[in-house]
C-alpha cells in the first residue's frame, strides 16, 4: 500500500522567499510532488521579524489551504545562504540577509508549529536535491557547484551529506587562484571572482574599459558610463551572437572553472559534478575551455570516473532543495 507523507520546504533568499508543500511515497523511492507554493519578497530592509512573520503566515496558509493539520506534516526543511549552524538551527549573518544575526529559526518554527525542522545552507540543500531527485541520482560521491551570484559547493561523500566540523565544508569560492583579478568572497583572484555572475561582470568591465579607452567599439557596451550595468547575461547574449570580446570573457571564466574542477576531482575523487545557474545556461560558452584545463591538470584515474553535467532540476531546484532538506533525516 502506498503511503504518502507531506513535507514543507522554506527557501530563504536575499531577494525572495518561498514556502513549498510537497508529498512523497514513504514506502519506496522518495519521488516528491510539489503541491503548493507561496512566494514573497524578502524585503530585508523591513527587518528580520517582518520576514519571519511572512514565513510563519505562509506556512500556516499552505497547511490550512490544503486541508491539512500540522500533525499531517512529516518534517520541514529550510534552505538558506550561510553561514549557519545546522545542528543548532541558527542562521548566522549571511551576506545576503542584512540583520539576520544568530536567528534561531529552527527553534522558532518548531515551537510555533510542532513540526520537526531541519536547515542547511543553500549549496548543501541543492546538492541534496540533485542527489535525491536530479542529475546526481544514484551516485554516492557528488559535488554540486552553485555558479550563480556566488560560487559554493555542496558535497555528498560516500552517500552522505558532508558539511564539515562547523558547516563550513564546500566554501570553494574562497580559494585564491591569482594575486589579482576579479573580487569574489572577499578575495581578489578567487574561484568565486572568476566563476560567478559578479565575477564575470567584473572581468567584462576591465576588458571593455581597455577597449573603449583605446577608441575601439564594443557591441554590448557603447560607452564607459554603461559599464556599471554590466552583467553575465548581457555578456552571454553578446557571446551567443558571436562577439569576440564576450567569447573571450567566457573563455577566461571557463579556464578558471577548469582549474577549480581539477582541484576538486583530484582531492575528492567524485563520480559526478553538477553545476547550476550560469553553467546551466551557458555551458556551451564555458565548457570547452574548462575541459582543456581538466584534461591537462587532472589525474587520469580520477578524471576517467568523473563526469561534469549541468543541474537537472532547473527552475524547480530551489523548491526541491528545501524539500530535500526535510527528507535528510
C-alpha positions in Angstrom: 0.0 0.0 0.0 1.4 3.4 -1.0 1.8 5.8 1.9 2.1 9.4 1.0 3.6 11.8 3.5 3.6 15.6 3.4 6.7 17.8 3.8 7.3 21.5 3.8 10.2 23.5 2.4 11.2 27.1 3.2 13.6 28.7 0.7 15.1 31.9 2.1 17.0 34.2 -0.3 18.2 37.7 -0.2 15.5 39.0 -2.6 12.7 36.4 -2.3 11.5 33.6 -0.2 9.2 30.6 -0.9 7.2 28.2 1.2 6.5 24.9 -0.6 4.3 21.9 0.2 5.2 18.5 -1.2 4.4 14.9 -0.7 6.3 11.7 -1.3 5.9 8.0 -1.3 7.3 6.9 2.1 7.3 3.2 1.1 9.5 3.4 -1.9 11.6 5.8 -3.9 11.1 9.3 -2.5 9.6 10.9 -5.5 8.4 14.3 -4.5 5.5 16.1 -5.9 5.2 19.9 -5.4 1.6 20.5 -4.4 1.5 24.2 -3.5 3.8 27.2 -3.1 3.7 30.7 -1.8 6.4 33.2 -2.8 7.1 36.7 -1.4 9.8 39.3 -1.4 12.3 39.1 1.4 12.4 42.9 1.9 15.4 42.7 4.2 15.1 46.5 4.8 11.9 45.8 6.8 13.8 43.7 9.3 14.0 40.0 10.4 10.7 40.0 12.2 8.8 41.1 9.1 10.2 38.2 7.0 9.8 35.7 9.8 6.2 36.7 10.2 5.7 36.2 6.5 7.2 32.8 6.6 5.0 31.8 9.6 1.9 33.2 7.8 2.8 31.4 4.6 3.3 28.0 6.4 0.0 28.5 8.2 -1.8 29.4 4.9 -0.4 26.5 3.0 -1.3 24.0 5.7 -4.9 25.3 6.1 -5.4 25.9 2.4 -4.7 22.2 1.7 -7.0 21.0 4.4 -4.1 19.6 6.5 -3.1 19.8 10.1 0.3 20.3 11.5 0.4 16.7 12.6 0.0 15.7 9.0 3.4 17.2 8.1 6.3 14.8 8.4 9.0 17.4 8.5 10.0 20.9 7.3 13.3 21.8 5.6 14.9 25.2 5.4 17.4 26.2 2.6 19.3 29.5 3.3 22.5 31.1 2.5 25.3 30.6 5.0 27.0 30.8 7.4 24.7 28.9 9.6 24.7 26.2 12.3 22.7 23.3 11.0 23.0 21.4 14.3 21.6 24.2 16.4 19.4 25.5 13.7 20.7 29.0 13.7 21.2 31.5 10.8 24.4 33.4 11.4 24.8 36.7 9.4 24.6 35.7 5.7 25.9 38.4 3.4 22.6 38.5 1.5 20.4 38.8 4.7 21.3 42.0 6.5 20.4 41.9 10.1 20.0 38.1 10.3 22.4 37.7 13.1 22.2 34.4 15.1 18.5 33.8 14.3 17.3 30.5 15.9 14.9 29.8 13.1 14.5 26.1 13.7 13.5 26.6 17.3 11.1 29.4 16.3 9.3 27.3 13.7 9.3 24.1 15.8 7.8 25.9 18.7 5.2 27.6 16.5 4.1 24.5 14.5 5.4 21.4 16.4 6.9 20.1 13.1 10.4 18.6 13.1 12.5 21.1 11.2 16.0 21.0 9.7 18.2 23.6 8.0 21.1 23.5 5.5 22.9 26.2 3.6 21.7 26.6 0.0 24.6 24.8 -1.6 24.2 21.7 0.6 20.4 21.8 0.0 20.9 21.9 -3.8 23.3 19.1 -3.6 20.7 17.0 -1.7 18.1 17.9 -4.3 20.2 16.9 -7.3 21.3 13.7 -5.5 17.8 12.7 -4.5 15.8 13.9 -7.5 18.1 15.3 -10.2 21.2 14.7 -12.3 23.1 13.0 -9.5 20.5 10.5 -8.6 22.0 7.0 -7.9 25.6 8.3 -7.3 27.4 8.1 -4.0 30.1 10.8 -4.4 28.6 14.0 -5.7 29.7 17.7 -5.8 27.2 20.4 -6.6 28.5 23.9 -7.6 26.3 26.9 -7.4 28.0 29.1 -10.0 25.4 31.9 -9.6 25.7 35.1 -7.6 28.5 33.3 -5.8 30.5 30.0 -6.1 30.0 27.4 -3.4 29.8 23.7 -3.2 27.6 21.0 -1.6 29.3 17.7 -1.0 27.7 14.2 -0.9 30.5 11.8 0.1 30.1 8.1 0.4 26.3 8.5 0.2 26.0 11.2 2.9 25.9 14.9 3.0 29.3 16.2 4.3 29.1 19.6 5.9 32.4 19.6 7.9 33.1 20.4 11.5 31.0 23.5 11.7 29.1 23.7 8.4 32.0 25.4 6.5 32.8 22.5 4.1 32.5 23.3 0.5 33.4 27.0 0.6 35.4 26.6 -2.6 34.7 30.2 -3.8 37.3 31.3 -1.2 40.2 29.5 -3.0 42.6 32.1 -4.5 43.8 31.4 -8.0 45.6 34.7 -8.6 47.0 37.5 -6.6 44.9 40.0 -8.6 41.8 39.7 -10.6 38.0 40.0 -10.1 36.9 40.0 -6.4 34.7 37.3 -5.0 34.3 36.0 -1.5 36.4 38.9 -0.2 39.4 37.9 -2.3 40.9 39.2 -5.5 41.6 36.4 -8.0 39.4 33.9 -6.1 37.5 31.0 -7.6 34.3 33.0 -7.0 35.9 36.0 -8.5 36.4 34.3 -11.8 33.4 32.0 -11.7 30.3 33.8 -10.6 27.8 36.3 -12.1 29.5 39.2 -10.4 33.0 37.9 -11.3 32.1 37.6 -15.0 30.7 41.2 -14.9 34.0 42.4 -13.3 36.0 40.7 -15.9 33.9 42.3 -18.6 34.3 45.8 -17.0 38.1 45.5 -17.2 38.2 44.2 -20.7 35.6 46.6 -22.0 37.3 49.6 -20.4 40.6 48.6 -22.1 38.8 48.6 -25.5 36.9 51.8 -25.0 39.9 53.7 -23.8 41.7 52.6 -27.0 38.9 54.0 -29.0 37.6 50.6 -30.1 33.8 49.8 -30.2 32.2 47.1 -28.1 28.9 45.7 -29.3 27.4 45.2 -25.8 28.7 48.4 -24.2 28.5 51.7 -26.0 30.4 53.9 -23.5 32.2 53.9 -20.2 29.2 55.2 -18.4 27.4 52.0 -19.3 30.0 49.8 -17.5 28.1 49.7 -14.2 25.2 48.0 -15.8 27.3 45.0 -17.0 26.1 41.5 -16.0 26.7 37.9 -17.0 23.5 37.7 -19.1 24.4 40.7 -21.3 27.8 39.2 -21.9 26.4 35.8 -22.7 23.9 37.2 -25.1 26.8 39.0 -26.9 28.9 35.8 -26.9 26.0 33.9 -28.4 25.8 36.5 -31.1 29.5 35.9 -31.9 31.1 38.9 -30.2 34.8 38.1 -29.9 35.4 40.0 -26.6 32.4 38.4 -24.9 33.5 35.0 -26.1 37.0 35.7 -24.6 35.5 36.7 -21.3 33.6 33.5 -21.0 36.7 31.5 -22.1 38.6 33.1 -19.3 35.9 32.2 -16.8 35.8 28.7 -18.2 39.5 28.1 -17.9 39.4 29.0 -14.2 36.4 26.8 -13.8 38.5 24.0 -15.2 41.2 24.8 -12.6 38.7 24.6 -9.8 37.2 21.4 -11.1 40.6 19.8 -11.4 41.4 20.5 -7.8 38.0 19.1 -6.7 38.4 16.0 -8.8 41.9 15.3 -7.6 41.1 15.8 -3.9 37.6 14.3 -3.6 37.5 11.8 -6.4 33.8 12.3 -7.2 31.7 10.3 -9.6 29.7 13.4 -10.8 29.9 17.1 -10.5 26.7 19.0 -11.1 26.9 22.7 -11.8 23.9 25.1 -11.6 22.8 28.6 -12.7 25.2 30.2 -15.1 26.7 26.9 -16.2 23.3 25.5 -16.9 22.5 28.5 -19.2 26.0 29.0 -20.8 27.7 25.6 -20.8 28.5 26.0 -24.5 30.5 29.1 -23.7 32.4 27.7 -20.7 32.9 24.0 -21.2 35.5 23.9 -24.0 38.0 26.0 -22.1 37.2 24.2 -18.8 37.6 20.7 -20.4 41.0 21.7 -21.9 42.3 22.5 -18.4 40.8 19.4 -16.8 42.5 17.2 -19.5 45.8 18.9 -18.8 45.7 19.2 -15.0 43.7 16.3 -13.5 44.9 12.9 -12.5 43.8 10.5 -15.2 42.5 7.8 -12.9 40.3 10.3 -11.1 39.2 12.1 -14.3 38.0 9.0 -16.1 35.5 8.1 -13.4 34.0 11.6 -13.1 31.6 13.4 -15.3 30.5 17.1 -15.2 26.9 18.0 -16.0 24.5 20.9 -15.7 21.9 20.7 -13.0 18.9 18.6 -13.8 16.2 20.3 -11.9 16.3 23.8 -13.5 13.6 26.2 -12.2 12.5 23.7 -9.6 15.9 23.4 -7.9 15.2 26.0 -5.1 11.9 24.5 -4.2 13.1 20.9 -4.3 16.3 21.9 -2.4 14.2 23.0 0.6 12.1 19.8 0.4 15.2 17.7 0.1 16.5 19.1 3.4 13.2 18.0 5.0 13.9 14.4 3.9 17.6 14.4 5.0 16.8 12.9 8.4 
